[in-house]
């Protein structure tokens, strides 16, 4: 029970932090043209896989969306500090790991970074993929 309360507390703090930094006029949000100009995305599809790669410039803070499904990720290059519900870890590319369902991260980039995720899906429509892979809230994950 204590672990659940700790996770819920961290999740609330992450959401509050996200709301706070999004209140700044210079914040780049979501998949806006301004965001994509700074953090270009590459979408690739292969037999039953969606591969998403993003460039994250150095010395920036990123708050990720909430992942619905467990999937692998790869840091191809760069160095980051990552805050998850489990605490802060420092990662440097090349690196591979697993994102568990329900994960939301706050990332600080120490260096220019390329972060790639791979998702098992036959969907190729980016709008439908967003709905399939991303939760709108942590409650959505608890309900699955």
Steps between C-alpha positions, in 0.01 A plus 500: 500500500784741582658444153167578332468823700861595413438435128176702509680787676780500240245486217315802640826691537596419139163628375534816714853556366378454143221752554748744655756489219227512235390832648817670374456685167816340357385143578478273198199273530398174338530456131466869417692630198728695736578185700560289189736764359721460810437126560450335161325163495549210266224240456589165345284193453607137455319167526283551809721777641487875539843658554502858631822696528536850644789745523522669842733804515743538789419694815122466473231344719242266351190351658380189322151375454368200695573174319218245480711204392835349592756547221875530437683829465847587380717802566711503187715793611506757773492524878189557712375500857158338526247528781238225513283368779805300610734799541773666292738307276775623270514336158744535213475369146532251368250353746191281484225451753137408550222751560229346719133582451409798716841668467527878483844661502658837557820516298788747516737482203866559584592444133316491169313170517327264257231288674323223309204286602361187337133402533331175398204608286360469152358854515662761274268797556680736741178629658378145567847404629487783754171363634631142502833574671447807721278533808330829574545447876643252748141396583469364145792263570351384831176415319670261256 
